[in-house]
């Protein structure tokens, strides 16, 4: 049983590629997606591995590392004391006619975040009184509108202005929990507070499927140093400014059967992991050598066991 929980917000600073390992259509290397929603996700196992690698790189003691994350080579010895849920999408950047882009979200994404926040001992404000239809959007900043319409990519949405004040509370809550208070993040904190918009679940699913970053790559022949014949391939990335959330869970440290060594409590483990993660940059997924996978981490909450 996990005694301690924290929300882990992940804000993409660069494109992120958490690969699915399966090719679909023209995209050779697609990102991981949920089967039932089509939303991009970051697998919890991949997050845990990246966090372990970062903790080791920052000098965490080997014994503590083993106690928290489990043995690296002999998994049957004992399990680790922490686990990460798959990171779910909270908000997705979509190109806008006004102000460059907006942080788009939907009722389902906010409901899932609220559920996860509740598990972590947090209360989210209510964002709206009625869900938008496919041709509607809840907007905070009327400056996003052109001829009283919100234009995202090539699609127009009618603004539901009466829920803007409710959504403003959610946007402020997100900005406070997702992004650092450092001066370098001020522009994006302010933008998130003003330019969070809610569209329907259907339209959100369309954008997270069709508005990702797809990059062409060419394999280089080691012998000639030129492009390899037939070496063109396409890789999909989640775009910068995307916001995800995962649930970090910790139990008491586990030990090998028969061991009499003192164990770390869940509170101590969550404290050590939080110190490693909170307000830090983590490399997640593939293509690290090309600067991909940089996400900013922020932790929040402190709920009871479930």
C-alpha distance (Angstrom), angle and dihedral (degrees) to the residues before:
residue distance angle dihedral
X1 . . .
X2 3.80 . .
X3 3.78 112.5 .
X4 3.82 99.5 -176.4
X5 3.79 130.9 46.0
X6 3.79 135.3 -177.7
X7 3.78 134.3 178.2
X8 3.79 112.7 -121.1
X9 3.79 112.2 -157.8
X10 3.81 116.0 -160.4
X11 3.79 118.8 -159.9
X12 3.81 113.5 -170.3
X13 3.80 110.8 -129.4
X14 3.81 93.2 175.2
X15 3.82 132.5 16.7
X16 3.83 109.9 -68.1
X17 3.79 125.7 -147.8
X18 3.80 115.8 -166.9
X19 3.79 97.3 169.6
X20 3.79 125.2 -140.2
X21 3.81 94.1 -154.0
X22 3.80 90.6 -131.8
X23 3.80 126.9 96.7
X24 3.81 119.9 -132.6
X25 3.80 122.7 -171.7
X26 3.79 114.8 -49.1
X27 3.82 93.5 -16.1
X28 3.78 108.2 91.9
X29 3.82 95.8 -173.4
X30 3.82 110.4 31.3
X31 3.79 124.5 -179.9
X32 3.80 123.5 -107.1
X33 3.79 114.0 -84.4
X34 3.77 137.4 -177.5
X35 3.77 112.8 -106.2
X36 3.81 97.1 -137.4
X37 3.83 100.5 41.4
X38 3.81 105.0 23.4
X39 3.81 88.6 -133.2
X40 3.82 116.9 145.1
X41 3.80 114.2 -108.6
X42 3.79 139.0 -176.0
X43 3.81 110.2 -131.4
X44 3.79 113.5 -120.6
X45 3.80 91.6 -133.4
X46 3.81 90.4 56.9
X47 3.81 91.6 48.6
X48 3.80 91.7 50.7
X49 3.79 91.9 49.5
X50 3.81 92.2 49.7
X51 3.81 91.9 48.1
X52 3.80 91.3 49.2
X53 3.80 90.8 51.1
X54 3.80 91.5 49.5
X55 3.80 93.1 47.5
X56 3.81 90.0 51.8
X57 3.82 91.7 47.1
X58 3.79 90.2 52.4
X59 3.80 91.2 54.6
X60 3.80 105.0 -100.0
X61 3.80 109.3 171.2
X62 3.83 112.3 -97.0
X63 3.81 92.9 -126.9
X64 3.81 92.0 50.8
X65 3.80 90.6 44.7
X66 3.79 90.6 53.2
X67 3.79 92.1 47.0
X68 3.77 93.8 51.3
X69 3.80 102.2 38.2
X70 3.82 101.3 22.3
X71 3.82 129.9 -117.3
X72 3.77 112.3 -40.8
X73 3.81 97.4 -146.7
X74 3.81 106.1 24.1
X75 3.77 107.0 47.8
X76 3.81 91.9 170.0
X77 3.83 91.2 64.6
X78 3.81 92.9 75.3
X79 3.80 138.5 -44.5
X80 3.78 125.9 -103.9
X81 3.79 122.4 -100.5
X82 3.81 98.4 -127.6
X83 3.77 133.5 63.6
X84 3.81 135.1 -178.1
X85 3.78 124.4 -149.2
X86 3.79 118.3 -137.2
X87 3.81 107.9 -79.7
X88 3.81 110.7 -113.1
X89 3.80 125.7 -153.9
X90 3.81 115.6 -101.1
X91 3.80 102.2 171.3
X92 3.78 133.7 2.3
X93 3.83 127.7 -158.4
X94 3.79 112.6 -118.1
X95 3.80 124.9 -177.2
X96 3.79 111.9 -106.9
X97 3.81 132.2 -163.5
X98 3.81 87.8 -130.9
X99 3.83 127.2 44.2
X100 3.82 95.2 7.3
X101 3.79 99.6 -93.0
X102 3.79 142.0 -4.3
X103 3.78 132.8 -140.1
X104 3.81 100.2 -114.8
X105 3.77 121.9 -159.9
X106 3.80 136.3 159.7
X107 3.82 139.3 -143.8
X108 3.80 93.4 -97.0
X109 3.82 94.2 50.2
X110 3.81 90.9 49.9
X111 3.81 92.1 45.5
X112 3.81 91.3 52.1
X113 3.80 90.3 48.6
X114 3.80 90.7 49.7
X115 3.81 90.4 50.9
X116 3.80 92.0 49.6
X117 3.82 91.4 45.7
X118 3.80 89.9 53.1
X119 3.81 90.4 54.8
X120 3.81 88.4 51.8
X121 3.81 92.3 50.5
X122 3.81 97.9 -102.6
X123 3.79 131.6 124.5
X124 3.80 119.3 -144.1
X125 3.81 120.8 -154.9
X126 3.80 117.5 -114.2
X127 3.79 110.7 -96.4
X128 3.79 105.4 -160.7
X129 3.79 144.1 -6.3
X130 3.80 97.4 -133.9
X131 3.78 132.7 24.0
X132 3.81 116.5 -116.6
X133 3.79 122.1 -111.6
X134 3.80 120.3 -123.8
X135 3.82 91.1 -87.2
X136 3.82 95.7 44.3
X137 3.81 136.7 80.2
X138 3.79 134.8 -172.9
X139 3.80 107.9 -130.1
X140 3.82 131.3 -172.5
X141 3.82 100.4 -171.4
X142 3.80 114.3 52.2
X143 3.80 87.3 -160.9
X144 3.81 87.2 78.9
X145 3.80 90.4 67.9
X146 3.79 127.4 94.6
X147 3.81 113.8 -165.3
X148 3.81 86.6 -12.2
X149 3.81 90.8 -57.1
X150 3.80 131.0 111.2
X151 3.81 107.5 -134.5
X152 3.81 116.1 -157.8
X153 3.79 115.5 177.0
X154 3.84 100.8 -42.1
X155 3.82 96.4 -28.8
X156 3.81 129.5 99.5
X157 3.80 124.4 -147.1
X158 3.79 130.0 -169.1
X159 3.80 111.3 -125.8
X160 3.81 120.3 -119.4
X161 3.78 95.3 -152.1
X162 3.80 99.4 175.7
X163 3.83 92.6 70.3
X164 3.79 95.3 49.0
X165 3.81 92.9 96.8
X166 3.80 91.8 52.8
X167 3.80 91.8 48.7
X168 3.81 89.9 49.4
X169 3.82 89.0 66.2
X170 3.82 91.0 53.9
X171 3.80 92.1 46.6
X172 3.80 91.3 51.2
X173 3.82 90.8 48.0
X174 3.80 90.8 50.6
X175 3.80 94.0 46.7
X176 3.81 90.5 51.9
X177 3.80 94.1 49.6
X178 3.82 103.6 33.8
X179 3.79 104.4 46.0
X180 3.78 134.5 49.0
X181 3.80 121.8 -106.2
X182 3.82 88.8 -128.8
X183 3.81 114.8 122.0
X184 3.80 91.4 -115.4
X185 3.81 90.7 67.5
X186 3.81 97.2 46.2
X187 3.81 95.7 98.8
X188 3.81 92.1 53.9
X189 3.82 94.3 42.7
X190 3.80 89.6 53.4
X191 3.80 91.9 44.6
X192 3.80 92.6 49.9
X193 3.80 90.0 51.6
X194 3.83 92.2 51.4
X195 3.80 104.8 30.2
X196 3.80 105.1 43.9
X197 3.82 106.7 121.9
X198 3.80 130.6 -177.2
X199 3.80 119.5 -140.3
X200 3.78 129.3 171.8
X201 3.80 121.9 -73.0
X202 3.82 89.0 -113.3
X203 3.79 95.4 52.8
X204 3.80 92.2 43.3
X205 3.82 90.1 53.5
X206 3.82 88.4 52.0
X207 3.80 93.8 53.6
X208 3.81 96.3 44.8
X209 3.80 87.6 51.6
X210 3.80 99.8 43.7
X211 3.81 106.0 26.6
X212 3.80 100.4 59.9
X213 3.81 123.2 116.9
X214 3.84 112.7 -93.7
X215 3.80 113.4 -171.9
X216 3.82 128.3 -170.6
X217 3.80 116.8 -133.3
X218 3.79 132.0 -172.9
X219 3.79 125.8 -149.6
X220 3.79 113.0 -130.4
X221 3.79 120.8 -138.6
X222 3.83 106.5 -124.4
X223 3.80 92.4 -147.6
X224 3.81 99.0 49.9
X225 3.80 101.5 24.5
X226 3.81 89.1 -134.3
X227 3.79 134.2 106.3
X228 3.79 113.7 -62.8
X229 3.81 115.5 -122.7
X230 3.79 108.9 -101.0
X231 3.79 89.7 7.6
X232 3.81 98.4 127.4
X233 3.81 113.6 117.5
X234 3.80 136.9 161.7
X235 3.80 126.9 -130.4
X236 3.80 125.1 -164.2
X237 3.81 121.7 -142.4
X238 3.78 134.9 -174.7
X239 3.83 104.0 -118.0
X240 3.81 126.4 -113.5
X241 3.84 115.2 -91.0
X242 3.83 91.6 39.9
X243 3.81 113.7 137.7
X244 3.81 123.7 -146.4
X245 3.79 133.3 173.7
X246 3.80 131.3 -152.7
X247 3.79 132.6 179.9
X248 3.81 116.4 -120.5
X249 3.82 111.2 -155.6
X250 3.80 128.3 -173.4
X251 3.78 134.5 -170.3
X252 3.78 132.1 -178.3
X253 3.81 112.1 -66.9
X254 3.78 113.2 -86.1
X255 3.80 122.7 -136.1
X256 3.79 135.6 -165.3
X257 3.78 112.7 -85.7
X258 3.80 110.7 -84.7
X259 3.80 94.8 19.6
X260 3.82 116.9 140.0
X261 3.80 95.5 -166.7
X262 3.79 118.9 128.0
X263 3.80 113.2 -99.7
X264 3.79 130.2 -141.3
X265 3.80 116.3 -116.5
X266 3.79 120.2 -123.3
X267 3.82 90.2 -108.9
X268 3.80 91.3 57.4
X269 3.79 92.4 46.2
X270 3.80 94.2 50.0
X271 3.82 88.9 47.8
X272 3.81 92.8 53.5
X273 3.81 93.6 46.1
X274 3.80 91.9 45.4
X275 3.80 90.7 52.6
X276 3.80 88.7 52.7
X277 3.80 96.3 46.8
X278 3.78 111.1 28.9
X279 3.81 114.7 104.4
X280 3.79 93.7 -4.6
X281 3.79 139.1 121.1
X282 3.81 117.1 -113.0
X283 3.80 128.2 -169.0
X284 3.79 107.0 -133.8
X285 3.79 128.7 -177.3
X286 3.79 129.5 -10.9
X287 3.80 138.8 -30.5
X288 3.79 93.6 49.6
X289 3.82 91.3 154.9
X290 3.81 89.9 62.0
X291 3.80 93.6 50.2
X292 3.78 96.4 -100.8
X293 3.80 125.4 141.5
X294 3.81 101.5 39.2
X295 3.82 109.6 152.0
X296 3.81 129.4 171.8
X297 3.80 113.2 -133.6
X298 3.80 127.4 -149.4
X299 3.80 125.2 174.8
X300 3.79 127.1 -150.9
X301 3.79 139.4 169.6
X302 3.76 137.9 33.9
X303 3.79 112.1 -144.7
X304 3.79 134.1 175.1
X305 3.79 124.3 -99.1
X306 3.80 120.9 -77.1
